[in-house]
Amino acid sequence: MIDKSERTDGTFSRPDFEWDEKSDQYICPEGHALKQFRRNYSDPNRTRDTGGSKKYRALKATCQACPSKEIRCPKADAPYVTREPHEEAREFARECRRTKTCKVSRDKRKKVEMLFAHLKRILGLTRLRLRGPNGAKDEFLLAAIAQNLRKLAKLRPRCAMQEAAA
């Protein structure tokens, strides 16, 4: 899933707004409330929880009078923030993504995925030819041996390779 919570164009982004769980609203950096509903509805179907994302908006009149309006949200009448049903879990994932451990893990996963892509595209291991789990194990073992031999050949100094060819 693509996370678009952080903006780079100078406008307000999600971390700029503070979540107030007790009153079910966001607070903008200028101190104004962003609410989902501004009035109590007599129709219970208008406020029922659909399980989808909720949109929290600021009042247009309040936002128009704000001194940072032209800088922080120039194209919109008023800022809004959407909140998913499991926003706490998403925030935890965003925090984990910023850690050094996550970056190291991502690099290691990328390295492994590149090896599998190499097996599939270069060594032609698009489908298995031997049957059963033991056959698959044997094919992957032979492919891994081929990959390791290629790596070892690249590590060998050039002058020794030229002498062997002569």
C-alpha positions in Angstrom: 0.0 0.0 0.0 1.3 3.4 -0.9 1.5 5.8 2.1 0.7 9.4 1.2 0.5 10.7 4.7 3.7 12.9 4.5 3.7 15.8 2.1 6.8 17.4 0.6 5.2 20.5 -1.1 5.0 22.5 2.2 1.3 22.0 2.8 -0.1 20.3 5.9 0.5 16.6 6.2 -0.9 14.0 8.6 1.8 14.3 11.3 1.1 18.0 11.5 -2.3 17.3 12.9 -2.8 16.0 16.5 -5.3 13.2 17.1 -7.6 13.6 20.1 -9.2 10.2 20.7 -11.4 11.4 23.6 -13.3 13.9 21.5 -12.9 12.0 18.2 -11.3 14.9 16.3 -8.0 16.2 14.9 -6.4 19.4 16.0 -4.5 21.5 13.4 -1.2 23.2 14.1 -3.1 26.5 14.5 -5.3 25.0 17.2 -8.5 24.6 15.3 -10.6 21.3 15.4 -11.2 19.1 12.5 -14.4 17.1 13.1 -16.2 14.4 11.2 -19.7 15.8 12.0 -20.6 19.3 13.1 -24.1 18.6 14.4 -26.1 15.8 15.9 -28.3 14.0 13.4 -31.8 12.8 14.3 -31.4 10.1 11.6 -29.3 7.3 13.0 -28.3 6.1 9.5 -26.3 9.3 8.9 -23.8 8.6 11.7 -23.6 4.8 11.6 -20.1 3.2 11.4 -19.6 1.8 7.9 -16.2 0.3 8.7 -14.5 2.5 6.0 -12.3 5.6 6.3 -13.6 8.7 8.1 -13.0 12.2 6.8 -12.3 15.0 9.3 -12.7 18.6 8.1 -12.1 22.0 9.4 -14.7 24.8 9.2 -14.3 26.9 6.0 -14.9 30.2 7.8 -12.2 29.4 10.4 -9.7 28.3 7.8 -10.3 31.4 5.6 -9.4 33.6 8.6 -6.3 31.6 9.4 -2.9 33.4 8.8 -1.2 30.3 7.5 -4.0 29.4 5.0 -2.2 30.6 1.8 1.0 28.7 2.8 -0.4 25.4 4.2 -3.5 24.7 2.1 -3.7 27.1 -0.8 -5.8 25.1 -3.1 -8.4 23.7 -0.7 -11.1 25.7 1.1 -10.3 23.9 4.3 -7.9 21.1 5.2 -9.1 17.6 5.8 -7.6 14.4 7.2 -8.9 10.9 6.5 -8.6 8.2 9.2 -8.7 4.5 8.5 -10.4 2.0 10.9 -7.0 0.6 12.0 -5.1 3.9 12.0 -3.1 2.9 15.2 -1.7 -0.1 13.4 -0.8 2.0 10.4 0.9 4.6 12.6 2.9 1.8 14.2 4.0 0.5 10.8 5.0 4.1 9.8 7.2 4.4 12.9 8.7 0.9 12.3 9.5 1.9 8.7 11.6 4.8 9.8 14.0 2.7 11.9 17.4 1.5 10.9 16.4 -2.1 11.5 13.7 -1.9 8.9 16.1 -0.4 6.3 18.6 -3.3 6.9 15.7 -5.8 6.6 14.5 -4.2 3.3 18.0 -4.3 1.8 18.4 -8.0 2.7 14.9 -8.8 1.3 15.8 -7.0 -1.9 19.0 -9.0 -2.2 17.2 -12.3 -1.9 14.5 -11.2 -4.3 17.2 -10.3 -6.8 18.7 -13.8 -6.5 15.3 -15.3 -7.2 14.7 -13.0 -10.2 18.1 -14.1 -11.5 17.2 -17.7 -11.2 14.0 -17.1 -13.1 15.2 -14.9 -15.9 18.8 -15.8 -16.5 19.0 -19.4 -15.4 15.6 -20.3 -16.9 14.1 -21.7 -13.7 10.6 -20.5 -14.6 9.1 -23.8 -13.8 10.3 -27.0 -12.1 11.0 -30.0 -14.2 11.4 -32.7 -11.5 8.5 -33.9 -9.5 7.9 -33.9 -5.8 9.5 -32.0 -3.0 12.8 -33.8 -3.4 12.9 -32.9 -7.1 12.2 -29.3 -6.3 14.9 -29.3 -3.6 17.4 -30.8 -6.1 16.6 -28.2 -8.8 17.0 -25.3 -6.3 20.2 -26.8 -5.0 21.7 -27.0 -8.4 20.5 -23.5 -9.3 22.1 -22.1 -6.1 25.3 -23.9 -6.9 25.3 -22.3 -10.3 24.7 -18.9 -8.8 27.5 -19.3 -6.3 30.0 -20.5 -9.0 29.2 -17.4 -11.0 29.9 -15.3 -7.9 33.2 -17.1 -7.2 34.3 -16.6 -10.8 33.7 -12.9 -10.5 35.8 -12.7 -7.3 38.8 -14.4 -8.9 41.5 -11.9 -10.0 41.7 -11.0 -13.7 45.4 -11.8 -14.1 45.0 -15.4 -12.9 42.1 -15.9 -15.4 44.2 -14.6 -18.3 47.1 -16.9 -17.4 44.8 -19.9 -17.3 43.4 -19.0 -20.7 46.9 -18.8 -22.3 
